[in-house]
Amino acid sequence: MKKTFLAVIIVAVIAIVIGVLAISTLSPTQPAQTSTPSPSPTPSQSPTTVYTLKLSIVFAVPGGVDAQWPRYFASLVKNMTNGRVHIEIYYSGEGAAPTEAFEATQQGVFDLIAAGLYYETDKEAALALFHSRPGPLTTPWDVYYYAQRVEDIIKEIIEEKYGLVFVSSVFQYRPPEPFMSRVPIKSLKDLKGKMIRSTGMSADFYTALGGQVVFIPHGEILQALRLGNLDACESSDLYTNYKLGFADAAKYALLPKHGVGLHCEALTLGVLLAYPKTWNALPDDIKAAIKAAAEVTFMVSGYHMYRLQYIDAVKLWNATGLVKYAPDDDLIINTGAQIYVKYAKKDPTGLKMVLRTLEVFRELGYNKWADALEKALKEEGLLK
């Protein structure tokens, strides 16, 4: 395990060095591509051919915090292929509605898609767990290790059931989500009866803690907090929430503690998938460059986004509010373990994913989480 973990750290360091060298080529004000996608030319094997690939980004909008990383990825691919690949970026809603981008890629409208599989999580428990889950992971290198360990499970689902080529299990890092409240939270037991905006697996977590969970669209959360219709919420990362004004409306924030977490640990914000006809026609060196660029983008975005959340955003938030680490470690871990059991029971892919997650927790040394999850699985007869 130590050798494997050391290898991951070495990959991370190399990725960050390569990324820092390349990031100077990225213009932070580069405009988004807004033209309607047209069919890509059929690539030939000529080394002088320039390939234009259309990339759909489901999770980012132009001007958002996440918008720079697809541009960085495109710039990196261009540099790594000596200008032989040009990537046109279509942000969320461009070229296809966010709910239709996945299907559009299956039809060849896009050549590549970086997607969080948000709209497919109700079909496979493994996809739900890959997209959002409680747990102890906070750092990009932990998430990279996890993504590599479960890649075979996700790849099999994507390629067999959705007919797309699985290119990379990582694309962009997302920090663990904070929890924001209008009133101070001394203990998670204080959440009992509170009106909490949450969704998906996180909603299961706060329901288990006694919260009155409601779903409110992201664009309406801030107003609901200001009007007093919500007591608290979970959403995005601390820096993005600060920029949106949450520090004024819900000034008391809880950050996930490394090795413990809260309702959602750090993740890869999307996997990179490809339209088979386009991908299969690309030269092998270009395929390798695209995959490597995705991994470098993940590591470099991880370095920057981790700093934004745990250093810069905390300073900004504390100017008007108060940030502290989430209390009640054992309650967080035991509640999270029960969420995993729920998804392990949903279908065989869910159980396979949970058992692999248990292995990863052990391998990375998060033994409190591993012990709690193992105990919960054994109590339900899911592990001998």
ZAMARGU-4260 file (C-alpha; in steps of 0.2 Angstrom, whole numbers, plus 5000, padded with zeros to 4 digits):
<rodrens>
0) 5000/5000/5000 | 5014/5012/5004 | 5022/5009/4987 | 5006/5012/4978 | 5002/5028/4988
5) 5020/5034/4985 | 5017/5031/4966 | 5001/5042/4967 | 5010/5056/4976 | 5024/5055/4962
10) 5011/5056/4949 | 5003/5071/4958 | 5019/5081/4959 | 5024/5078/4941 | 5006/5083/4935
15) 5007/5099/4945 | 5024/5103/4938 | 5018/5100/4920 | 5003/5110/4924 | 5012/5125/4931
20) 5023/5125/4916 | 5008/5125/4904 | 4996/5136/4913 | 5005/5152/4907 | 4997/5148/4890
25) 4980/5149/4896 | 4970/5165/4894 | 4958/5167/4909 | 4947/5179/4898 | 4946/5167/4883
30) 4928/5167/4877 | 4917/5152/4877 | 4913/5144/4860 | 4895/5147/4857 | 4892/5141/4839
35) 4881/5127/4835 | 4891/5111/4834 | 4894/5103/4817 | 4900/5086/4813 | 4918/5084/4815
40) 4929/5079/4800 | 4934/5061/4799 | 4952/5061/4806 | 4965/5053/4795 | 4982/5045/4801
45) 4992/5059/4794 | 5003/5067/4807 | 5000/5084/4800 | 4981/5083/4802 | 4973/5095/4813
50) 4959/5088/4823 | 4945/5099/4829 | 4935/5091/4843 | 4919/5097/4851 | 4920/5096/4871
55) 4904/5098/4881 | 4906/5104/4899 | 4890/5100/4909 | 4895/5107/4925 | 4902/5124/4921
60) 4895/5140/4914 | 4906/5154/4906 | 4913/5166/4919 | 4911/5154/4934 | 4925/5148/4945
65) 4925/5131/4936 | 4926/5139/4918 | 4944/5141/4918 | 4949/5122/4919 | 4941/5116/4903
70) 4950/5131/4894 | 4966/5125/4903 | 4963/5107/4897 | 4961/5113/4879 | 4976/5123/4880
75) 4986/5109/4887 | 4980/5096/4874 | 4985/5109/4860 | 5003/5111/4868 | 5005/5092/4871
80) 5000/5088/4853 | 5011/5102/4845 | 4995/5111/4839 | 4987/5095/4830 | 4972/5096/4841
85) 4960/5110/4843 | 4946/5108/4856 | 4930/5119/4855 | 4922/5121/4872 | 4903/5121/4874
90) 4898/5126/4892 | 4883/5120/4901 | 4868/5124/4890 | 4878/5128/4874 | 4874/5116/4859
95) 4863/5106/4870 | 4853/5107/4886 | 4862/5101/4901 | 4850/5086/4903 | 4853/5082/4884
100) 4872/5084/4883 | 4875/5066/4887 | 4863/5059/4874 | 4870/5072/4862 | 4887/5064/4864
105) 4880/5047/4861 | 4873/5053/4844 | 4890/5062/4839 | 4885/5080/4842 | 4899/5081/4853
110) 4916/5072/4852 | 4920/5073/4870 | 4910/5076/4886 | 4916/5080/4904 | 4901/5076/4914
115) 4897/5072/4932 | 4884/5059/4927 | 4871/5069/4937 | 4856/5064/4926 | 4861/5045/4927
120) 4863/5043/4945 | 4845/5036/4948 | 4849/5022/4936 | 4865/5014/4944 | 4870/5015/4962
125) 4888/5015/4957 | 4886/5031/4947 | 4877/5039/4962 | 4891/5034/4973 | 4905/5041/4961
130) 4895/5057/4959 | 4892/5061/4978 | 4896/5052/4994 | 4900/5055/5012 | 4918/5051/5017
135) 4935/5056/5023 | 4943/5062/5007 | 4948/5080/5005 | 4964/5081/4995 | 4966/5080/4976
140) 4978/5065/4978 | 4966/5055/4989 | 4953/5058/4976 | 4964/5053/4962 | 4969/5037/4970
145) 4950/5033/4974 | 4946/5037/4956 | 4959/5025/4949 | 4954/5011/4961 | 4935/5012/4955
150) 4938/5016/4937 | 4935/4998/4931 | 4918/4998/4939 | 4912/5015/4931 | 4921/5011/4915
155) 4911/4995/4913 | 4894/5004/4916 | 4898/5018/4904 | 4904/5008/4890 | 4892/4993/4891
160) 4876/5003/4895 | 4879/5020/4887 | 4890/5015/4872 | 4903/5029/4875 | 4922/5027/4877
165) 4928/5030/4894 | 4944/5041/4893 | 4948/5047/4910 | 4940/5044/4928 | 4947/5062/4933
170) 4945/5079/4925 | 4942/5092/4938 | 4944/5092/4957 | 4929/5098/4968 | 4933/5101/4986
175) 4921/5093/4999 | 4905/5103/5001 | 4903/5114/5016 | 4887/5116/5027 | 4880/5134/5029
180) 4868/5140/5043 | 4859/5156/5048 | 4862/5151/5066 | 4878/5144/5075 | 4879/5125/5075
185) 4888/5119/5091 | 4883/5101/5087 | 4876/5091/5073 | 4862/5086/5084 | 4856/5105/5083
190) 4850/5101/5066 | 4835/5091/5072 | 4820/5100/5065 | 4829/5113/5055 | 4824/5117/5037
195) 4839/5111/5027 | 4841/5113/5008 | 4849/5097/5002 | 4848/5085/4987 | 4853/5067/4983
200) 4864/5057/4995 | 4867/5073/5005 | 4848/5074/5008 | 4849/5056/5015 | 4863/5061/5027
205) 4854/5076/5034 | 4837/5067/5035 | 4846/5054/5046 | 4852/5068/5057 | 4834/5074/5060
210) 4834/5088/5048 | 4818/5093/5038 | 4826/5092/5021 | 4818/5101/5006 | 4824/5103/4988
215) 4826/5121/4981 | 4834/5125/4965 | 4851/5132/4966 | 4847/5149/4960 | 4833/5151/4974
220) 4843/5146/4989 | 4850/5163/4993 | 4833/5171/4993 | 4825/5157/5004 | 4839/5160/5017
225) 4837/5179/5017 | 4818/5177/5019 | 4820/5164/5033 | 4812/5150/5023 | 4828/5140/5026
230) 4838/5138/5041 | 4853/5130/5032 | 4859/5122/5016 | 4873/5113/5008 | 4879/5118/4991
235) 4895/5119/4980 | 4912/5125/4988 | 4915/5138/5001 | 4923/5150/4988 | 4909/5149/4976
240) 4896/5152/4989 | 4906/5167/4996 | 4906/5175/4979 | 4887/5172/4977 | 4884/5181/4994
245) 4880/5166/5006 | 4892/5173/5019 | 4879/5187/5022 | 4863/5176/5022 | 4871/5160/5031
250) 4886/5166/5039 | 4890/5151/5050 | 4899/5138/5039 | 4905/5121/5044 | 4920/5114/5034
255) 4923/5095/5032 | 4938/5090/5042 | 4952/5080/5034 | 4949/5061/5037 | 4932/5064/5044
260) 4922/5074/5031 | 4903/5078/5032 | 4889/5075/5019 | 4900/5075/5003 | 4919/5071/5002
265) 4930/5078/4989 | 4926/5072/4971 | 4932/5072/4953 | 4919/5084/4945 | 4916/5074/4930
270) 4923/5060/4920 | 4929/5062/4902 | 4920/5052/4889 | 4921/5051/4870 | 4910/5047/4855
275) 4917/5030/4849 | 4918/5034/4830 | 4928/5050/4833 | 4939/5042/4847 | 4943/5026/4837
280) 4949/5036/4822 | 4962/5046/4832 | 4980/5041/4832 | 4986/5033/4848 | 4998/5047/4853
285) 4983/5060/4853 | 4973/5048/4863 | 4987/5047/4876 | 4989/5066/4876 | 4970/5069/4879
290) 4970/5056/4894 | 4986/5064/4901 | 4979/5081/4899 | 4964/5076/4909 | 4974/5070/4923
295) 4985/5085/4924 | 4970/5096/4923 | 4963/5087/4938 | 4979/5089/4949 | 4982/5107/4944
300) 4964/5112/4947 | 4965/5102/4964 | 4980/5112/4970 | 4971/5129/4966 | 4953/5124/4972
305) 4959/5116/4988 | 4968/5132/4992 | 4953/5143/4988 | 4942/5133/4999 | 4953/5130/5014
310) 4964/5145/5015 | 4957/5160/5004 | 4938/5157/5006 | 4940/5155/5025 | 4949/5172/5026
315) 4935/5180/5016 | 4921/5172/5025 | 4927/5176/5042 | 4927/5194/5038 | 4908/5194/5039
320) 4904/5176/5046 | 4912/5162/5055 | 4920/5146/5048 | 4924/5131/5059 | 4927/5113/5056
325) 4912/5101/5058 | 4910/5094/5075 | 4904/5076/5080 | 4917/5065/5071 | 4909/5049/5076
330) 4891/5054/5072 | 4897/5060/5055 | 4906/5043/5051 | 4892/5032/5058 | 4879/5041/5049
335) 4889/5041/5033 | 4892/5022/5035 | 4873/5019/5035 | 4871/5029/5019 | 4884/5018/5011
340) 4874/5002/5017 | 4858/5010/5009 | 4866/5011/4992 | 4875/4994/4993 | 4857/4987/4994
345) 4851/4996/4979 | 4859/4985/4965 | 4875/4974/4962 | 4885/4989/4956 | 4881/4998/4972
350) 4887/4984/4983 | 4903/4982/4972 | 4907/5000/4973 | 4904/5001/4992 | 4916/4986/4995
355) 4929/4994/4984 | 4927/5010/4994 | 4930/5000/5010 | 4946/4994/5003 | 4952/5011/4998
360) 4948/5018/5015 | 4959/5004/5022 | 4973/5007/5010 | 4973/5026/5013 | 4973/5024/5032
365) 4956/5030/5036 | 4953/5016/5048 | 4939/5024/5058 | 4929/5026/5042 | 4934/5008/5037
370) 4929/5001/5054 | 4912/5009/5054 | 4908/5004/5036 | 4914/4986/5039 | 4903/4985/5054
375) 4888/4992/5046 | 4890/4980/5031 | 4892/4965/5042 | 4876/4969/5052 | 4866/4969/5036
380) 4874/4953/5030 | 4882/4962/5016 | 4900/4957/5021 | 4906/4941/5030
</rodrens>
